């Protein structure tokens, strides 16, 4: 038996990179196979060049340009690994593995796309691929990013903690302020936001998909580092744990115990 | 013609490259990156008599030249393992080593007995996990306990038994001799070294378990030293592991006295690491005119 394929290990080339907000970087990478196979909500592992940093950094794909074989990641510099990536310029090579995880299912239903902070980027590819009525609700601390890209993909509503743009408060405040309604929620962001959306969706009887985050090691489902609590026994792990990198990162809200 | 075959306590391996328990699942995930047929053996994630949920998250943290983990031996239990994981591995031409864990001697024996009629080549007994409250390392830090549990397991085991030793001891050779006295057929070392990381910005432990096992290149010299000492203390074969990132590290471990080597954390940094190490060992042998890899075992002076 030969190798079973589905994920690809590649040397990608940085096409361009820029800082689009304070400490938030946008990087386009040219790939051979990964761009062609990536679905909205999936992520890639980016490996550091500095050998003292062993673990790949899992970063969600923000956008795919299949014709150019390129993927875009938008990430926050959160530690030494992402600080290394941020220094790289056009032409630099990076080892990446992907596409990883399950991604968002594309339903033909009136949708909320809800992103908080650095959870916003993966919703862009989802907004491009969803062919339905889309209301995009984005929550920022203060500084906005990716706004132009989203505005051409649906109606955009903003929430900021300081009230400098849109509703002062969080994404749920923005939904209420604007009297928005939908049948399905697609969300990515900090845990308190996901928790609030899970109960909001349950109350409104909406289908709700949440993209989760957890510290990872292997990124491909082998090491069991990145599990989240599940409401039922997971068929793979045989306990109430699901692997965020493999069964996720996108889960139906009722599948996970937040 | 070069010969990479080795014999590990009666089990013929096509080459000395194995996987380190817990880093490779049961092989299915890595089969997308490496040809499992090329590996000497696949060592599975530890399996217990019943499913274990493991520790809370975060379960891993990166440190300079290594990582800490405190997975807590999450596993699906022996029933599902026998139904799913062993048949998967049987599709490949590689040896199957099952890592066995338990909280009590009876729990280890329950797994060993269930595996008796299974197509498993070797049992690795985990008496060295630093991340569980009961079992694990509690068995591996006292020579009397090591000897007793080894002897008990040997009574029930149908396959050869390899005891996995902890480096978190004053004298590894004492534990190695105890396992040999208890009837162990082989030894594997080292498991991870207990460590801690603190997030200075949040003033919190990086791991939910507070402590975790250190692995990766940072521990490699410790592992080489302990394999060397153990090689000179016992007569049974040793599977050496601890921070092997590439073929050079693997050769170093073999020269220290390992009959075979296991690749762990390197899989995370490079999913193709195992296969590359197989190739690299062959390249080393050709470069230095080594006809048989066994010539290298313990051959440091």
Contacts between the chains, C-beta under 8 A, distances in Angstrom:
chain1	res1	chain2	res2	distance
A	1	B	36	7.9
A	1	B	37	6.9
A	1	B	91	5.7
A	1	B	92	6.3
A	2	B	35	6.4
A	3	B	31	6.4
A	3	B	32	6.3
A	3	B	33	7.0
A	3	B	34	7.0
A	3	B	35	5.6
A	4	B	31	5.0
A	4	B	32	5.3
A	5	B	32	6.0
A	6	B	32	5.8
A	7	B	32	5.1
A	7	B	33	7.4
A	9	B	33	6.2
A	9	B	271	6.1
A	9	B	272	6.5
A	47	B	269	7.0
A	47	B	270	7.7
A	51	B	65	7.8
A	51	B	217	7.7
A	52	B	64	5.2
A	52	B	65	4.9
A	53	B	62	6.3
A	54	B	62	6.5
A	54	B	65	7.5
A	54	B	66	6.8
A	54	B	67	5.9
A	54	B	216	5.4
A	54	B	217	7.7
A	54	B	265	6.2
A	54	B	268	6.2
A	54	B	269	4.3
A	55	B	60	7.5
A	55	B	62	5.0
A	55	B	67	6.1
A	55	B	268	5.7
A	55	B	269	7.0
A	56	B	268	7.2
A	56	B	269	7.6
A	81	B	62	7.8
A	97	B	271	6.5
A	214	B	57	5.5
A	214	B	58	7.2
A	215	B	57	6.6
A	215	B	58	4.2
A	215	B	59	6.9
A	215	B	60	5.3
A	215	B	61	7.1
A	216	B	60	7.3
A	217	B	60	4.7
A	217	B	67	6.6
A	217	B	69	6.9
A	217	B	268	4.9
A	218	B	23	7.4
A	218	B	29	7.2
A	218	B	267	6.7
A	218	B	268	4.9
A	218	B	271	7.6
A	219	B	268	7.8
A	220	B	29	4.7
A	220	B	30	7.4
A	220	B	32	7.3
A	220	B	33	7.9
A	220	B	271	6.8
A	221	B	25	6.9
A	221	B	29	4.5
A	222	B	23	6.9
A	222	B	24	5.8
A	222	B	25	3.8
A	222	B	29	4.2
A	222	B	30	6.2
A	222	B	45	8.0
A	222	B	267	7.3
A	223	B	22	7.0
A	223	B	23	6.2
A	223	B	25	7.5
A	223	B	60	7.5
A	223	B	69	7.5
A	223	B	71	7.1
A	223	B	268	6.8
A	224	B	25	7.9
A	224	B	45	7.4
A	224	B	54	6.6
A	224	B	59	7.5
A	224	B	71	5.3
A	224	B	74	4.9
A	225	B	57	7.6
A	225	B	58	7.9
A	225	B	59	4.7
A	225	B	60	4.2
A	225	B	69	6.7
A	225	B	71	6.4
A	226	B	57	7.2
A	226	B	59	7.7
A	227	B	54	7.2
A	227	B	57	6.4
A	227	B	59	7.6
A	227	B	74	7.1
A	228	B	57	7.5
A	236	B	76	7.5
A	237	B	51	7.7
A	237	B	74	6.8
A	237	B	76	6.0
A	238	B	51	4.5
A	238	B	76	3.4
A	238	B	77	5.8
A	238	B	80	4.9
A	239	B	51	4.8
A	239	B	52	7.0
A	239	B	53	4.6
A	239	B	54	7.6
A	239	B	74	6.7
A	239	B	76	7.2
A	240	B	53	6.7
A	241	B	53	6.2
A	241	B	54	6.9
A	241	B	74	6.4
A	246	B	29	7.6
